[in-house]
Amino acid sequence: MKITIMRPGPGIGEVFFASEYGEGRGRWHGPPAAPGTVLEAEMEVTELLTRWADIMPAEYGDPGIRIEGGKVLVTGILDNIESDGTGILLIGGEEEVPFESLGEPMVLGAMVTLAAGELHLYPAFNGLTARGGEEEKR
């Protein structure tokens, strides 16, 4: 996902960013980036989310990222949740946001909103990510 760094956040490595899906806040795990820098990044939610509390059916029908009440809200299609709670949220049909969750089952394919304390942002380099995995070629 292409993001533009808007300004540094209060925490170490924290940045406010803008993307085609909206504005958010996250912890940048790459080389220092000044405001105005455009980066190709992947995002991930690393905190454990509770289904039907932190993951809720979306109030809005469009994918997006926004900040509300101190939380970063990411809206997209609930693509998958494995039996161990790991899941994938799709934003705009192709941007994947991995997360971990627990709780009652949810309907796959539904539009949901994840409410996270922060996102983790990683640089993407020629099909490889800073997390060490190789991206699936689309």
N, C-alpha and C positions, 0 to 999 in steps of 0.2 A: 504494500500500500504506500502510496506517495504521501508524505507528510511534510508540512512546513513548520519549523520551530518558531513559535511566536515569542516566547520569553522563558527564562528559567523559573522554576518553581522554588518553593521554600526549602525543600529537602535536597539532600545530596543526589545529584544526577536527575532530579525531577525537572520536567519540562512541560510547558503548555504547548499544544500543537494544533494545527488545523489540517483537515483532510477533505476530500470530496464528500465525506459522510458527516462532517461536522467538526466541532472542536472538543478536545479532551485534554487530559493530564496523564502523564505516565513517567516511569523511571526509564531513562535512556541508557542502554547498555552498549554504547559504542563510543567512538572518539568524540571529544567535546564538539558541540555544534552551536554556533552563534545564532541569534535570532535572524530569521529570514532564510536560513539554510533549508534547502529542499532535500529530503532523504527518502530512500526506498527502505521501508521498515516492515517488520512483522510485529504483531502484538500478541500478548498472552496475558491471561489472568492467572496468577499463581496462588491466590488465597482460595481456601475451600469455600465454595458457595453452597447455600442450602436451596434446593428446589422448592418453589412455592413461597419463598421469602426473598432470596437474592436473585432468583430467576423467576420471572413472572410473565404471563401472557402480555404482549405489547399493547400499550394504549394507542400507539400510532402504527399505521401500516407500512411505513417506509423504514428501510435500514438507516441507522445513524449512530452517531457518537455525540454525547453531550455531558455536561457537568450539572448536577442538580443536588442540592443539599449536602455538599461535600463528597458525593459519590460520583464516579464516572459511570454513565449509563451507556451500554452498547446494545443496540437493537438489531436483530437479524433473524435468520432462519435457524431453528434448532436442528442441526444436521444429524447429530449422532450423540448418544450417551452409552458408553460401554457399561458392563456389569460392575466394573470397579469404580465407576463414577466419572471417568474421564470423558470429556465431551468436546464437540466442535460446534461453534456458532459461525454461520456464514453471513458475511456482510456483503450485500451487492452481488450475491451469487458466486463470488470467487475468493474473497478475502476470508481466510480461516482464522478464528480466534479460539485457541485451545483453552480449556478450563477444567477444573475438578469440582465435583459436586456430590452431595448426598441428599437423600430424602425420597419422597414418593415419586413414582414415574411421571413423565411428561410426554405429551404427544410429539413425536418427531415430525419435522416439516412445518411446525407451527412457528409463527412470528413471536419471539420472546425478547425481553429486555433483561440483560445481566446488570446488576448493580454491584460494582466493585470499588474497593477503597482506592485502588490504583491499577493502572495497566503497566505491563512491562513491555518495552519497545526494544527490538533488536534489529541491527542493520542486516539487510539482505544483499549478498554479493554474488552475482552471476549464478543464480540458482542454488546457492548455498546460504545457509543462515548462520548467524553467530552462535546459535544453539547447537551447531554441529550436525544438524540433519540436512539431508538433501531434499529440496522441494520437489514435489511432483510436477512434472512438466505439463503444462496446460496446452 
